[in-house]
Every structure is written in structure tokens, then in C-alpha cells.
């Protein structure tokens, strides 16, 4: 009987050499906690530099990509938009960057978050009032629907 060897499919890193400090997209995703599709998106947006390919056509990522993706992921966790992240990355790579510029951008982001939190608290209070007006669950006219239908 003839032995059939498994076939390596597209996207597989089985034949990709594991050189010191290099990563496949899948390994980069695993190491950084950023999904593979998101990595592709960041490349498309220009937040992450498009890399060279191996002889097999796979992208090869470096430690620099790991650090940049960790930075981007942490910024996203703190609510920074992609545009804000791009600005922070530009400040980081600029020759005449100052901590004051980064501090200012972060302070602007904090003010935006505080405004959103304030808006969310108002929405929470409004919803709580609407729910409290709905004590009679058998009423044919729902006060919540009535209130939402008014100007």
C-alpha cells in the first residue's frame, strides 16, 4: 500500500522556516493577540508596514512588527481610533517629537472619552426612568413605546 503524505494548504506555515525573530502571520497573531484578518486590515490601512514574502509566498514579520502590533492593540483597548493611533505613531517616528505632543493627543482623547461617558450616563438615567414608568405590565399602551414615539 502506498503512503500518502499530507498536503500543505494555502495559509499553512508547516513549511515556513522558523528563523530567529521572524513570524508567520498566524504566529504573529498568536503572539500579539491580534487576529490574522485584523493584521491584514492594519497593513491595508498603512498602520503596519507590508512585509517581504518568503520563497513560498508567505509574509515574514519581525520583532518590530510584534512591538508595533502590541502598541496598536493597547491603543485600541484604550479606545483610540485608527486615526488617533496613526497620529501617535507619527509622533513616535518623528524626529522633532515631544512628550508634550503625545500628552496633548492623549488628553484630547481623554476629554472625548469623558464626554462619551457623560452621554452614556444620561442615556442610562433616561432608560431607567422609562423602565420605572412601565410598572403596569398589562397596560395596552406601553409607556416606553409612547415615550420613544414622541419628539
C-alpha positions as CSV (number, residue, x, y, z in Angstrom):
1,X,0.0,0.0,0.0
2,X,1.2,3.4,-0.9
3,X,1.6,6.1,1.8
4,X,0.0,9.5,1.1
5,X,1.8,12.4,2.6
6,X,-0.3,15.3,3.9
7,X,-0.7,18.3,1.6
8,X,0.2,21.7,2.9
9,X,-2.6,24.1,2.1
10,X,-2.7,27.8,1.5
11,X,-2.2,29.7,4.7
12,X,-0.3,26.8,6.3
13,X,3.0,27.6,7.9
14,X,4.2,24.0,8.0
15,X,7.0,24.6,5.5
16,X,7.8,28.1,6.7
17,X,11.2,28.3,8.3
18,X,11.2,29.5,11.9
19,X,14.1,31.9,11.8
20,X,15.1,33.7,15.0
21,X,12.9,36.8,15.3
22,X,10.7,36.1,12.3
23,X,7.0,35.2,12.4
24,X,4.3,34.0,10.0
25,X,1.1,35.9,10.1
26,X,-0.5,33.2,12.2
27,X,2.3,33.2,14.7
28,X,2.3,37.0,14.8
29,X,-1.5,36.8,15.5
30,X,-0.9,34.3,18.3
31,X,2.0,36.2,19.9
32,X,0.2,39.6,19.8
33,X,-3.4,38.6,20.4
34,X,-4.4,40.4,17.2
35,X,-6.4,38.3,14.7
36,X,-4.9,37.5,11.4
37,X,-7.6,39.3,9.5
38,X,-7.0,42.4,11.6
39,X,-3.3,42.3,10.8
40,X,-4.2,42.2,7.1
41,X,-6.5,45.2,7.7
42,X,-3.8,47.2,9.5
43,X,-1.5,46.5,6.6
44,X,-4.1,47.8,4.2
45,X,-4.7,50.9,6.3
46,X,-1.0,51.6,6.5
47,X,-0.7,51.2,10.3
48,X,1.5,48.2,9.8
49,X,4.1,48.0,7.0
50,X,3.6,45.4,4.3
51,X,6.5,42.9,4.7
52,X,8.6,40.8,2.4
53,X,7.5,37.3,1.4
54,X,9.3,34.0,1.8
55,X,10.1,31.9,-1.2
56,X,6.8,30.1,-0.6
57,X,4.9,33.4,-0.8
58,X,4.2,33.8,3.0
59,X,4.6,37.1,4.7
60,X,7.6,37.3,7.1
61,X,7.2,39.5,10.1
62,X,9.8,40.8,12.6
63,X,10.1,41.7,16.2
64,X,9.4,45.3,15.1
65,X,6.0,44.1,13.8
66,X,5.3,42.4,17.1
67,X,6.0,45.6,19.1
68,X,4.0,47.8,16.7
69,X,1.0,45.5,16.9
70,X,1.2,45.4,20.7
71,X,1.2,49.2,20.6
72,X,-1.8,49.3,18.3
73,X,-3.7,46.7,20.3
74,X,-3.1,48.5,23.5
75,X,-4.2,51.8,21.9
76,X,-7.4,50.1,20.7
77,X,-8.0,48.8,24.2
78,X,-7.9,52.3,25.5
79,X,-10.4,53.5,22.8
80,X,-8.1,55.3,20.4
81,X,-9.4,55.4,16.8
82,X,-7.2,54.2,14.0
83,X,-6.7,57.9,13.0
84,X,-5.6,58.7,16.5
85,X,-3.2,55.7,16.6
86,X,-1.8,56.8,13.2
87,X,-1.1,60.2,14.8
88,X,0.6,58.7,17.8
89,X,2.7,56.5,15.5
90,X,3.7,59.6,13.5
91,X,4.7,61.4,16.7
92,X,6.7,58.4,17.8
93,X,8.6,58.2,14.5
94,X,9.1,61.9,14.1
95,X,12.5,63.5,14.7
96,X,11.1,66.5,16.4
97,X,8.6,64.6,18.6
98,X,8.0,65.7,22.1
99,X,6.3,64.1,25.0
100,X,4.1,67.2,25.2
101,X,2.6,66.5,21.8
102,X,1.8,62.9,22.8
103,X,0.4,64.1,26.1
104,X,-1.8,66.6,24.3
105,X,-3.2,64.0,21.9
106,X,-3.8,61.7,24.8
107,X,-5.5,64.5,26.8
108,X,-7.8,65.2,23.9
109,X,-8.7,61.6,23.7
110,X,-9.4,61.5,27.4
111,X,-11.8,64.5,27.1
112,X,-13.6,62.7,24.3
113,X,-14.0,59.6,26.4
114,X,-15.3,61.7,29.4
115,X,-17.9,63.3,27.1
116,X,-19.0,59.8,25.9
117,X,-19.2,58.5,29.5
118,X,-21.3,61.5,30.4
119,X,-23.6,60.9,27.4
120,X,-23.8,57.2,28.4
121,X,-24.8,58.1,32.0
122,X,-27.5,60.4,30.6
123,X,-28.8,57.5,28.4
124,X,-28.7,55.1,31.4
125,X,-30.7,57.5,33.5
126,X,-33.3,58.0,30.8
127,X,-33.7,54.3,30.2
128,X,-34.1,53.7,34.0
129,X,-36.9,56.3,34.1
130,X,-38.6,54.7,31.1
131,X,-38.4,51.3,32.7
132,X,-39.8,52.7,36.0
133,X,-42.8,54.1,34.1
134,X,-43.7,50.7,32.9
135,X,-45.0,49.3,36.2
136,X,-48.3,48.2,34.8
137,X,-47.2,45.3,32.6
138,X,-50.8,44.6,31.4
139,X,-51.4,48.1,30.1
140,X,-52.4,48.1,26.4
141,X,-50.3,51.3,25.9
142,X,-46.7,50.8,26.7
143,X,-45.2,54.0,28.2
144,X,-41.8,53.2,26.8
145,X,-43.1,52.9,23.2
146,X,-45.2,56.0,23.8
147,X,-42.1,58.0,25.1
148,X,-39.9,56.8,22.2
149,X,-42.5,57.8,19.7
150,X,-42.7,61.4,21.0
151,X,-40.5,64.2,19.8
